[in-house]
Amino acid sequence: MARQKKVKNKGGRPPKMTTELVAKLIEGFKMGFNDSECCAYCDIARDLYYDYLKRDPKFIDRVNKAKEHPYLKAKHTIMKNMDKPEMARWFLEKRRKEEFGDVKKIELETTDKFEKMSVEEKLAALEANESE
């Protein structure tokens, strides 16, 4: 019979950041949570999350990809529904505002009376306005 090797207990506290906790954090980011919301969702302190980010560069990549997920999913949904006229119109209004957007121009008009006044007359008019 082959002898089984005993796994030695390394001692110390078990790691706070478990694979299950990392998976839950990634799940939260995929749902669109920000850092604080995700930590609350996972019931952990933000310090634990930020410390782990500093220690594990691969985790940073996973978090960044997970944070992009809601935007990619939204874009996919838009593109999937592009055959609907209202979706196509909305898309064009957002992406090509100059051409398809609802542009409103504001024109300012000045009265000829004020334009023709001299600087002294304008100052006198302003002072008269303030004294009223």
JOQUIQUI-V147535 format. One record per residue. N is the residue number from 1. PSI is psi in radians with two decimals (* if undefined). Layout:
[[N | PSI] [N | PSI]]
//
This chain:
[[1 | 2.41] [2 | 2.41] [3 | 2.38] [4 | 2.38] [5 | 2.39] [6 | 2.37] [7 | 2.15] [8 | 2.48] [9 | 2.07] [10 | -0.23] [11 | -3.13] [12 | 3.12] [13 | 2.57] [14 | 2.64] [15 | 2.45] [16 | -0.62] [17 | 1.69] [18 | 2.93] [19 | -0.58] [20 | -0.71] [21 | -0.70] [22 | -0.76] [23 | -0.68] [24 | -0.66] [25 | -0.82] [26 | -0.72] [27 | -0.76] [28 | -0.75] [29 | -0.61] [30 | -0.41] [31 | -0.04] [32 | 0.17] [33 | 2.56] [34 | -3.12] [35 | -0.84] [36 | -0.77] [37 | -0.69] [38 | -0.71] [39 | -0.70] [40 | -0.72] [41 | -0.66] [42 | -0.06] [43 | 0.85] [44 | 2.82] [45 | 2.54] [46 | -0.55] [47 | -0.71] [48 | -0.78] [49 | -0.86] [50 | -0.65] [51 | -0.73] [52 | -0.64] [53 | -0.73] [54 | -0.60] [55 | -0.44] [56 | 1.71] [57 | -0.52] [58 | -0.59] [59 | -0.67] [60 | -0.79] [61 | -0.76] [62 | -0.72] [63 | -0.81] [64 | -0.72] [65 | -0.72] [66 | -0.63] [67 | -0.45] [68 | -0.32] [69 | -0.86] [70 | -0.64] [71 | -0.71] [72 | -0.69] [73 | -0.71] [74 | -0.76] [75 | -0.71] [76 | -0.74] [77 | -0.74] [78 | -0.85] [79 | -0.58] [80 | -0.50] [81 | 0.32] [82 | -0.26] [83 | -0.19] [84 | 2.20] [85 | -0.69] [86 | -0.57] [87 | -0.74] [88 | -0.73] [89 | -0.82] [90 | -0.77] [91 | -0.81] [92 | -0.69] [93 | -0.61] [94 | -0.68] [95 | -0.53] [96 | 1.13] [97 | -0.69] [98 | -0.66] [99 | -0.71] [100 | -0.15] [101 | 2.93] [102 | 1.49] [103 | 2.28] [104 | 2.22] [105 | 2.40] [106 | 2.14] [107 | 2.33] [108 | 2.36] [109 | 2.42] [110 | 2.64] [111 | 2.49] [112 | -0.60] [113 | -0.81] [114 | -0.65] [115 | -0.60] [116 | -0.13] [117 | 2.63] [118 | 2.95] [119 | -0.74] [120 | -0.72] [121 | -0.67] [122 | -0.76] [123 | -0.73] [124 | -0.71] [125 | -0.72] [126 | -0.75] [127 | -0.66] [128 | -0.67] [129 | -0.72] [130 | -0.56] [131 | -0.24] [132 | *]]
//
